[in-house]
Amino acid sequence: MHATIYWRIVGAIISISSVVVSYTVILLFDYASITAMMLIHFILNMSFLLILGMFGALIVYRERKHQSEKNTYKTLVKKDFLTNLYNHRHFQEHLVECNKKGTPLTLAMLDIDYFKKINDTFGHVVGDMVLKKVGEILVNIIPIGKGVPFRYGGEEFALLFYTSEVEEVKSYISTLNKMMNETTFEFENAAFPITISIGVCCVKDPMKSNNQFVKVADSLLYKAKKLGRNQTVFDDGTILKNDEMM
């Protein structure tokens, strides 16, 4: 059974074969005194062990497969199919978890500028490519354990940083702008730039609901868009412009 758990069916075959060989060696060691009854008992015992071992192996294998599929389905429910980022549903669940743990939080809501124009000009396949690339960039700018990116919906994304330090968040946003500037978006050998607008709520007030937290970041995002796009507006009034693309 233990061999099956670690090595699956191959482990079961190896362990059963080892038992059969061991018992056979023991039986043959005293070959001169073997009787017909002893041989019958040996065959029956070996048959019982083989059947028991195979059934045990199948049960363990099915349980492991079921658990693996269950974990896969859980992951699929939380993930966005296109970008492979966590989705809106998991974003809300994660906010609740962080509140329970008292994790310091900063929320950045970001939107791809003129995304409808990209779809209208190049088609939805190119639009999907842009979403996937932006998703990859978001994953790369956040160090492991420092935050999580989400696809919030449409061309809108959310970044949850596990910090309330404004300067730390600004460094992540600067890295994001730099990577966006350095990324080439192409269609039929024609390159085109992609910019983003961001609203950042740097401190999660425990007295405010998650919806209010998101609402503040969202309002700052729309302020960034109204001010001309391609920039980040923070809740302390700071505006970080992506000058390289201006």
Secondary structure by P-SEA (a helix, b strand, c coil): ccccccccaaaaaaaaaaaaaaaaaaaacccccccaaaaaaaaaaaaaaaaaaaaaaaaaaaaaaaaaaaaaaaaaaacccccccccaaaaaaaaaaaaaacccbbbbbbbbcaaaaaaaaccaaaaaaaaaaaaaaaaaaccccccccccccccbbbbbbccccaaaaaaaaaaaaaaaaacccccccbbbbbbbbbbbbccccccccaaaaaaaaaaaaaaaaaaccccccccccbbbbccccc
